[in-house]
Structure formats: structure tokens, C-alpha cells
């Protein structure tokens, strides 16, 4: 990219990371924690199910109000610090301040654990409490969920110890993975010039039009991951071992159990979706074989998965990407366009690829200013344009909650529903493109981008689910070597990609660079993407039927995703997520495009 790409701007949050305003905010959090701990000692610990309803309700409401105020400021500080460490893992000042702030995070987690355990003890009288206090009533779902989940808690002492140990245990292993992968770089010859490429840039070469470049990038990537496989294997073993130990102590059925609860679904829902996904694999394998034929090959190698086909040599400048997104968002909702225009204009997006910056993309909330920030690694491809639209969808989701006046606790959205708006935004621009484009070669390029992404979310996500499930199970018996992790990953990929790919050239090191595996608090950070794609696909079909009258219900859904189980919210649109038929119908909408792809 010749034009400088934007870095995000958080100067409206704090003037600098070393400023009196930032220090005052941290001191404010410390003071609020002190006060909340005192409140728990003097009020919460003295109240139980036998306490008069009005008095108990006042204590519950007071705790909720204090948590909301504390978490809004703490979440803002956390996002501010992460804006530095995620874009420059060599920023020692930011890393140190993040480490210091995490100590306060342990205190917050301990208070949250105490509140959850207390809510469990109040379960018999919660209905009366909710009816006697406005704050409690507004947070009835959060209270009921806390009471339900309290059955999977260790003792207060054990939970406190686990929270403190996480900083030097699972959380530290996750940081190691982030540091290693963000600082790793490779000398690579591109356009006759040898450059030192950070790994996100090297990975983005998967979509280069020249197969020799793609293959060399794949080979360089495999060599690079080989060089750091041992510390990354240690990190993964540490995190999964910790999770297994805690799951057992907390009485969880298995490693999937907490992920299902975090997703606010049940096993019948997950099993129905996974079964429908399995049934769709033959169609996706047809897509892979069709793509191989277009590339003049018998089977695709891994480096061909994102190879462009059709008239796809267009490279978008940043300005072109912005206008492209705004124009297509406008066809769905002027309100969405106005919001996205503000995000671009106020530099909410960090787009430049650079050394020390983490790969991939994400959106994070900045609660105190009621804004979001988006990270991506823009390279001018249509895929990256789609990624920006995806992350702006997350930001719009946050905006809907802000505009509805939702509190931090009311916005606690599960990952399954968190992907709704993001995938809807991807769908909006890609469907609009297909509709507008008449040239078959251009249609093919657009369809290729769409199907490649959908296949990742269905086929590859399922392989990641299989991989993580097996790793959890085997880690309960012993540590796994880097070779065993690679073998497990390849086995999972063969199970889902099948004969759609050349089995000699898979991505056995997928486990090294996907940060999703390295989160101790978000196990199985994979199937929610498939849920989001298929749920959003079903919603888009409803939008096509209802038109503009769909939008108010959709915005209300986004504002309410933290206040009900996924099944209840889906039911508002006549969707039954426990039935395989819904998932199969959504997949049919996607796989029908494979037939068009084969014909073009």
C-alpha cells in the first residue's frame, strides 16, 4: 500500500498512556474496588435469603450499580492499554502498565465470583428481590444466570486462588503466544526484493495471484512456526491443562460444557448445528474441487485455499475500501452507513500491517466514551474489505446497545450472538456486489471470496472444534508434544476437508498462530463463528422477505443480546435453533452458491 494506512486514535479517552488523566482513572478504579470490597464485607456478607425483601433488594441493587460503574471505567482502561500492546508488543511501558492493571482485574474477578456465589444462595427469593428494586429488575437475566452458574464454582478461597494464579499461569501462557507470534518475522523475496515480513503479512500472501509466491509463503510459514513450536506447545499445554483442572474442580461435565454455557445455548442446539454442518461437507468439497479445476490442478494444496479466481486482480486503496463499504451499507440502512462513516472519520480503525502488531482482526468496546475500536491488517484485497465490514458490524452491535441505554452488565453478549451483526454486515456487502455485477468473471471473483470465507467458517471451524476437543481430552492424560499437536490438527483437517484438499499439504501449524486456542476464559472459540454465520444467514433471509420493517426488530435484537438465552432471542423471529432444519436451511442458502460457482 502506498498511501499511509490509519492507526486508531484514542486521544479522546486519555491524552497519553503516561498522563495524569490515565493515572487518575486507574486510581479511581482502585478507589471503587476498595469501596466495593467494603460494601461486600459490610452489606453483602450480612444479607441472605432470610433478610427482609426490601432490605435485601436494596443491597442487591447497590451491588449491581457499583459493578456497572466499576466495569465501565475498568473496561475503558483495559481497552486503552490493549490498543497499545496489540499493535506493538515491544511497547514495554504499555506492557508493564497492563500487567499492573491486571492485578486490579484479579480483585474484580474475585468480587464477581463472590457475587455469583451469593446470587446462587439467593435463588429461592430472587423473584421477590427483582420485583422490589429497579436495578435488580433491569438486570433480572444477569442475576438469574449468575445463580444458575453458581453451581459450577469452587469454594471462595479456591476461586480467589485460581484468579490470582491465572496471571502467572494461563494468562501468562496466552501472553507468550501473542508476543512470539507478533514478533516473529521472515525474510521473503517478493517482486524481486527481499523483505522482512511479519507473520500476518506472510499469511496474507495466501491470496497472492502467483502460485509460486503462495507456495513459497506457505513453506516459509511452516519453517517459521517450526522454529517456535516448542514454546507454543508448552503454552497450549499449560492453558488446556489449567482449564481441565478447573473444569474438574468446578464439576463440569467436560471441556465443552462451560463453552456451551458461555454461548447461552444447550447441547441439543450445538449438536443440531454440528450435524447440519457435517451434512454440508460434500457440497463444500465440490467447491474445492471446482476451484482446483479452475486453477488447473487435480486437488487444492493449502496455499491454494485463498487463491484468487476470476477477475480478482483489483486492489482496493483505503479510500476505495471505505467508499465501497459505505455505499453498500447504505442499501441496508442509512443509520448503519452514518455510523460507519463516523468510525472512519474519527479513526476508530488501525489498519496498517507492521512489526509487533498482532495478526487477524478484532473489535473492542471503549465503554466510557460509548465507542469501539477495530484492528485489521489491510492489504487491499476484497477479503480484507469484507473483514473491515465484519468488524464494523461488531462496532454497530455495540452502538445499538449504547443507544438503547444498556449498562455494562446488560451488554454481556455471548460469542454466538456477538457474531450476528458482523456476519450480517459481511453478507450485506457481498450480496450487494453479486447483485450489481454482471460480468461473469467479476461475479466469479466475488463468489470466490464469499465461498472461501463461508467454507472457513463451516469446514475449517469444524476442524478447529475437533482439534480442540481432542486436545482437551488427551491433555487430561498427559502433555502433548508439538508433533502430537501437529498430527491432531492434520487429522482434524482431513476429517472435514476430506478429498477436497491434497492431504500432503495441509496446515498442521494452525494451532500455533490462532489466538483462539490460547484463551483460558473462552474455550472452543470456534463453533460460535459457525452459529453466527448461519444465524445471520437466516436473519438475512427474513430481511429479504420483510424489507425495511425488519430493521427495528433487528436493532432491538442487537441491543438485547446480553439479556436472554440465544433460543429465546431467535424465537422472536420464528427461529427454532434446537431443530436441525433451521441450520440446514441456512446452509442450503450458502451451498446453493456453490452450484452457481460451478456454472460460471
DRENDREN-75427 format. One record per atom (N, C-alpha, C): x, y, z. Coordinates in steps of 0.05 Angstrom, whole numbers, plus 5000, padded with zeros to 4 digits. Layout:
N
XYZ...
***
This chain:
600
501749765000500050005000501850255000501350434982503050674980502050894998499450925002498351125020498451025048499351195067499551115095496751025105496650795118494150695128493650795157491150825164490650945190491450775214492250915235492550795262490250905279489250745297486950835312487751065331485751225337486051465354484451425379485751425402484351415428484951655445485651875432486352115447483952235462481452165453479052265467478552095493480051885497479751715521481751815542484351825535486351935552488452075533489652295542491552425524494052265519494852095538497251925534497251715555498751495550498851285569500351365594502151555591503551675614502451955618500151975629498852235634497452235661496952465671495652485697492752385696491552425672488752335668488552025670490451895656490451605657491051505686492951615699493651535726491251585745489851805740487551865757485351655753484951575728482951365723483551105737486151025736486950785749486550805780487251045790486851095819483851085826482151175807479251175811478250885813479350715795478550425796479450305822481850365831482750265857480950355879480150605879478350705900475650575899474550535874472050395872472150105882474449975876474849705886474849695916476349885928476449905957473649925969472050105957469350155967467549915963467849785940466149545934466849315953469449285958470249075977469149126005469149386012467949456038464949406038463649476016460749426013460149126016461748956004461348676006461748586035463748686048464348606076462148696095461048936090459149046109456248996102455648966077452848946069452248666056453748596036453148346021453448096040455648096054456147856071454147836094452748046100450848046122447947986112447647976086444947936074444647656062442447526067441947266056438947236050438146996043435346946035433347006058434347016083432547076105432247376110433847536098433747826101431047936089429848126103427348246092427648326063425648276047425848306018426748586010425548796021426349076013429249126019430049046043432849086051434748936033434148676028435748516011435948625982433648705972433548815945435249065942435249235963436949475963439849405962440649195976443449105976444248995948442448835937442948725910443148955890441249135890441349365871443749535875444649575900447049725905449549595893449649335896451949185885451949205854449649175842449449195813450349465803449349675815450149945807453149985809454249895831457149925835458749765814457849525808459249365788459149505761456849615754456649745728458549985726458650145746460450375746463350295745464050095761466749995761467649875735465949705724466649565699466749745675465149965675465250145653468050285652468950375674471550505675473850305671473650075685475749875682475949775653473649735640473549645613474849845594474450095600475650315584478650315586479650285611482550275615483750035602482449805605483449565593483649585563481549695550481549735521483749925513484150145528486150345522488950215523489450055543492049925545492449715523490249575517490549365496490949495468490049745465490549875440493549905434495049925456497949945453499349675450498649485468500049235468499349065443496949095432496148935409497349045383498249295383499449405359502449425361503549385385506449395388507249235413507748985408508448815431511148875443512549065431515149155442514849405459512449495463511949735479512149655509514449695520514949605547513349755568512850015563511350175582508450075583507250025559504549925558504349645570506249475564506249205575506349205606508049385616508249405646505649505658504549715646502049825657499749625654499749465633497649255630498049055653500448975658501048775679500148885706500649135711499849265736496849265739495449335716492549355717491249085721492548875711491448605714491248525743492948645760492748585789490048685799489248915789486549015797484348835785484948725762483048545749482448295766484548205780484147975798482248045820482548285831480648375853477848385842477448485818474848505806473648225801475348045792474447775787473547635813475047685834474347575860471647675870471247935866468648045874466347935857466947895831464947775814464247495822466347345830465847075839464147065865464847255883463247275907460347335902459947525883457147595876455647365864457047215847455746985834454946775855456746715873456246525894453846615912453846875917451746995934449046975919449047035893446547015877445446735878447246535878446346255880444846205906445846315927444646275954441946425955441646635939439146785939437046685920437746465905435946365885433046335893432546225917429646195925428046445927429446675931427946925935428547135913429947045892430747235871428347375858426247225853423847345840422747575857422647535883421747755900423647985901426247925900428248135900428048305875427748175852427548315827425148495826423048415839420548575839420648805858422748815875422849025896425049235892426549215870428649415865428949455835429149705827429249775798431749665785434049695798436549595786436549295784435549165804435348865804433448785781431248925778429348855757430548885729432049095726433249155700435448945693436448815714438548615710437748335718435148285715434048025724435447785710435947815684437147585670439947535681441547755685444247715695444247585723442347665739442147545766441347245764439447185747438646905745440846735733442346845714444546695702446746655723447346855739449346835760448546615779446046605786445046395805445346125792444746095767444945835753447845745752449645925745452445855742453945815768452745905790454045885816454445585824452945415812453245125819455845015809457145165790459745075779462045235790461945295815464045445828465445285850468045335853469445215875468845395900470245335921469845505945470945785940470145975956471146255952474146265953475346115971478346115973479646005948478445785938479645655914479245835890476945965887476546145864478446375865478846485889480746705892483546625885484346385893487046295887487246245857485246135844485346095815485646355800484146555809484346825796487146935798488346915822491047025826493146875810492846605810494846445796494646475766492246565755491946585726493946785714494746985730496647185719499347065713500146875729502746745724502446475712499946395706499446145693498246175666495646115663494346105637494546375622494146595637494246855624497146915614499146835629501846875621502546715596501546465595501946305571500746435547498346545550497046685528498646925518499847075537501547305530503947205515505046985523507446875509506746815480504446695476503646635448503346895432502047095444501747345430504347485423506247475442508847605438510447465417510547195419512147045399511047085371508447055368507347065341507347345329507247555346507247825335510047925329512047815342514847905337516347725317515147505310516447325291516247445263518447445248518447545221520247365203519847395177521247225158522347395135524847335127525947455103524647325079523347475062521847365040522347525014522847394992523247524967520547574953519947824948517447894936517948114915517048064891517548254868520448324865522148124868525048164864526448294886525148334909526348474931525948304957528048274972527848124997526948315019524748245032523648405053523348235079523448365102522948225127519948265133518448045130515548065133514647955160512948115174511748005199509747775190509247595209507547365202504847435191503347635201500747695189501047765159503147905152503647975124504247725107505847555118506547305104504047135100502347115121499846955119498047075098497947345096496247475076497047405048499447305044500347235017498846975007497246855025495646625016493846704993493146964991491347054969492847184946495447144945497047264922496347124896496147264874495347134849497446944838499946964846502046794835502446554853501946314842502146074858504946034870507046114855509746074865510146244890508946474891509146644915507546514938505146424932503546294953504946054964506145884947507445644957509945714973511445904964513845984979513046105006510846255006509946365032509046145051507645945040506845715056509245575068511245525051513645385060515145545081515345815076516645985095515145995122512545995120510845995144511245735160511345515147511745255160514445255175516445355161519145365173519245555198517845775195517845975217516445855241514045735237512645615260514245385272515645235256517345025266519345135286520345375281522445495298521445575326518845605329517745685355515645485365515645245354513645045361513844955391516244945401516544835429515345025450516045285450514845465469511845485466510845475440508045495436506545245445507845015441506644765451506544775482508544875494508544905524506245085532505845305518503745495524501045365522500645215500498045085496497444875517499544715523499244515544498544645571499944865577499445005602496545095604495545215583492845325584490745105585490944905568488944695568489144525593491544485604491844345629490444495652490844755653489544915673486444895671485444925646482544915642481444645651482844425644481944165652481744135682483744235696483844215725481544375737481144615728478944785739476244665732475944565707473344445700472644215718474544055724474043825742473343915770474844115780474244215807471544345808470644465786468144615786465744435780466244185774464043995769462944005741464544095722463644105694463643815683461843775664461643505652464043445634464943645619467243615602468143905594470143915576471144185568469144335551467344205538465344345521463244475538462644355561460544455579460644755585462944855595463045145600462745315575463645215552463445365527460545385519459045175523456145185516454745385534455345385560454145575578454845865571457445905564458346175556456846265531456246075513454846135488451846175492450946115516448046125523446345965504447345715498445845525483445845265500444745045488444844785502445944585482446444345493447744135476445944065452443344035455441743975431442144175409442444435416442844645396445544605382447644565398450344525387450344275369449144055379449243805363447643835337445443975338443844015314445444175293446744385302448344545284450744385273452244245290454544095281453643875261451443755266450443545248449743655221448543885220447844015195450444095180452444195195454944265183456244025170456343795184457443555173456043475147453443505147451943425123452743605099453743845104454444035082457243985071458843825084461543785075461843695046460143505036460343435008460043664989458243854995457844084978460344254978461544305001463944475003466344334989466344064990468543924976468243954946465743964937465244024908466344294901465944494919467044754914470144744912471444604930474344584930475344454904473844244895474644104871474244284846472044434847471544624825473744834823474544934847476645134847479245014837479844764845482244634835482244624805479944554793479844544764480344814751479245024763479745294753482745364754484045254774486945314776488645114761487344924746488744734730490144514747488844444769490044244787488044024793489043794801487243584810486043634837487743734856486843794883488244054892486844194910487944434922490044364943492244504943494044494966493144714985494244715009493344915029493745195018496045235004496645514994494745604972493045424963491145494942488345574953487945524979485245564990484245844985486046044987485146324984486146444957487046274939487946374913485746514899486246744887484046884873483346744847480846754839479946654813478146874802477746854776476047064763477647324760476147534755477447804751477847924778479847814792480247894820482848034825483948154804486548284808486248564820483748654824483348914835484448934863485949144868486849204895485649464904484349464927482949694937484849874953484750124947486050324964484350344989485450475010483950515034481450675029481750885013479451055006477350904991478150734972476250574957474850374975476250254993475050065011472950205028473650435038471750585055469150655040469450765016467150845000465450594991466850384986465550134978463750035001464750035025463249945049460950135054461450395054459350585060457050565040457750535014455650524994453850274997455050055004453549815006452049795032453249905054451749915079449150085075449350285059447150475055444750335043445150125028442949985016441349825037442649765059441349625081440049825100441650025109440650215129442350465129441050695124442550955126443750985154442450885175443550905201446150755204446350525192448850365192451050525177450250645155452250805140453251045156451451185168452251415184454151335206453651105218455351015240458050945229458150795207460750715195462350955186460951155175462351395167463751535190462451535213463651655237466051485246465851225244468151055252470651115235470151145208472351205190473451485196471651685198472451955201474052015227473251865248474551915274476751715280477751575259479951395262479651195284477451035282477050815300478450565291479650575268480750325256483850345254485150135263488050115259488449905237489449995214489349825190492149735181494249875188496849815177498049555188499249405170500849165178503549265186504549175210507149265218508249075239510849085242512248905261511248965289510848755304509948785332506948795335505548825313502548835314501448545311499448485327498348215325496848175299496547925291495247865266492247855269490847805247487947785248486548045250484248035263482548275266480748245290479948465302478048465324476848735328474748745343473448995351473248995382473749215394473549235423471949485431470549455453468949685463470749865479470050125479471250325497468850455511468050325533465350395545464950675554467050805566466551075577465851275556466851245532466251435510464151325491463051085498460950965482461850935453464250835449465350785422466650515421467650445397469050195393471650255378473450065377475850085361476249815346477249835321477549605304480449575296481449325298484149265288483849075264485349135243485448955220488348975208488848815188491448825174490848845145490449095136489349145109491549115088490748965067492648915044491448985017489049095017487749174992486048964979485948724990484248514978481348544985479648424969476748424975476248285002477848085008477547945033477948135057479948305054480448495076478248715077477148785055474848965055472548835070472148585065470048435079470548415109473148385116473948375144473248645158473748865145473149125157470149145162468549065142465649065145464748895168466048665171465448475193465948615220468248735223468948855249467249105254466549255233464649475237461949385246461249135237458749025247458748985277461048885288461248865317460949145330462249345318462049615329459149715328457749655307454949735305453249595326453849345331452549195352452849345379455349425384455849585409454249845409454149975386452750225384449750195390448549975381445649935386445149915416446949775430446649755459447050025473449050175463449450445475447050625471445950615446443650795440441250715456441050455463438750355479439150405509441450515516442050575544442650335561443650125549444349885563446749915581446749795604449049805622451149595614453449605626455549415620454549135625453249085647452248815653450148725634448548905624446448835605447548785577450048875572451248835546452948575544453048415565454648185566453647975547454547995522453547835499455247585495453947345491455447105485456647115458458746965453460146975427458346895404456446705409454646615388453146855376451947015394450347245385452147485378454547495389456447715383457147715353456947485340457647475311455347545293453047605304450647655287451047895269451548125281451748375265454148375247456348255256458848255240458448095214457247865216456847705192454547815175452547945188450548085173451748295155453748445166454948655150456648545127457948325132459348185110457348105088455147995097453147895078452048125062451548355075450448585061452148665037454748695042456448795020456948584999457148335007457748124987455248074970452848074982450348024967449948264948450448504957450148734940451948724916454448634921456448614900455448414879454548184888453747974869451348074852449548224865447248324851448048544831449948704837450648924819452448844796453948634800455948554780454748374758455148454733454148304711456248144697458748224698460948084685461447814699461147594685461547334697464247304711466347414700468947394712469047534739467747764740467647914765465847774785463647664775461847514793463347284805464947154789466446924799468347004821469747234817471547334837470147394864467847514862466347584886465347334900464247144883463246894894465446734907467846744895470146604906470846714934470846984937471447104963469447014983466847024975464746944994464946655002465246474982465246194989467746115004469946244998472446185013472046245042470746475048470246555075468246375089466046305075464046135086465145855091466845755073468045495077469845495102471245715106472845725131471145705156468845835155467145845179465645575183465245425162463845175165465844945166467544915146469344685144471744715163473044945161475444975178474745005207472645155213471745185241471144915253469844735238469244475249471844325255473844355237476444225243477644335268477344595273478444705297476944605322474344565319472844455341473744175347474144005327475043735331477843735343479543905334482243925345482243995374480744205381480744295409479444085427477443955418476143745434478043525440479543435420481443215424483743305442484643555439486843655455486043655485483643755490482643755518482543475529481543285513481343015523484042885528485942925510488542795512490242935533489843195536491343345556490643255585488343145588487543045614489342805622490542675603492242445608495242515610496042695593498942775593499243025575501643145576502343365558502643255530502143425510502443345482504843485470506443335456508743455442507843625419509643785408509043945384508243765361509643535358508943345337506143235340505443175365502743075370500543285364501143535371499243745365498943775335501143755320501043775291499543545279499943295289498543065279495543085285494843185308492043225315490743425296492143645291491043845273490643735245492543595235492243475208489943275207489643115228487542925229484843065228484543285243482043435243481543555216483543655203483143775177482343565156483543335158482743115139479843035143478943045168476242965174474143155162474843405159472943595149473343665120475843715112476343775084476143535066476743295077476543045062478143055037476942955015478342944989478243214974477243424988477243684976479943814974481843714991484543824991486643604987488943684979491243504977492343455005492043205014492843145042495743175047497443205026500243245031500943525040499143715035499643995041497444115056497244055082495344175100496744375117495344495137496544695155496744575183498744405187498944275213499644465236500644705229501344905249499145115255496745055246494545235252494345295281495045105298494745145327496745345339498845405324500845595335499945885334498545965312498146245308495246335313493346145316490646225322490446295352490046545359489946615387487546495402485546405387483146295400483746055418485845905412486545675428487845745454488745995456490446075479488946245499486346235499484646385518483546195539484346225564483346055585480446115592479546355585476846435592474846385570475746325546473946285523474646015509474045795521474545535508472745505484473745355465472245305440471345565427473245735423472845985409472645925379470845745371470645665343467745635335466245455347463545405338461745645339462245845357460546085355460646235329462946205314463146335288461146205268460945935270459045795252456245875260455645885286453045965296452346245284454346425287453846705277453246715247454846565232454446565203451646455196450946235207448346115200446046255211446246365235444146525247443746785231445946915224445747165208444647105180445446875169444346805142441346765143440346635165437546605168436146875172437347055188436247315192436147475166438247455150438347605124436147505106435547255107433347145090430647275099430347305125427947435136427947725128430247865128430448145119429548165090430347975073429647985045426647965041425347825059422447795058420948035069422048155091420548365105421448645097423848675086424848935079425349125102424649375099425349585119424049535146421749395146420349355172421949155190423849015178425648835193427548985211428349225203430549375216430149435245427749545253427449605282427649345299426549125290426748875305429648785307431148825285433948745284435648915303435149175303436649355321436049285350433449225355432649145382434048885391434248695372435648445378438448505386439848665370442648725376442948865403441049035410441249175436440748985459439448755454438448575475439948315477442148285463443548025462444847945489445048125508446148065534443948005554441447985546439247975566437347735562438247525547436547295543438147065531437346815534438746595520438346625490440146505475440046525446437446415435436446195446433946075436431646265439431446415461429246605465429346835445431746945441432047165422431447075393432346835386431846735360428846685355427446605376424546545374422946795367424047035373422647285366422347315336424047165321423947175292422846915281421646755298420446495289422546285283424946315295427146125290427345935314427545675308428045475329430845355325432745455342435545375338436045095348434144965361434644695371433944485349432744585328432044405306434144415284434944185274436944165253436044315228433444315224432344435199433244725195433244885217434045165214436845185203438645025215441445035207441844935179440344725172440544605145439444805124437344955131436245155113438245375108439545465129441545675126443845575109444745335114446945225098446145185069443545125064442645095036442945355021442445585035442745845022445645885013447545795030450345825024451245625003450445375006451445174987450145204959447845334957446645384931448545554914450145724927452045894913454345724901454745484912456845304900455945214872453345164869452345094842452745324822452345564831452845794813455845814807457445764827460345774824461245574803460045334804460845124785460045194757457845344754456745404728458245644714459245834731460446074719463046004704
***
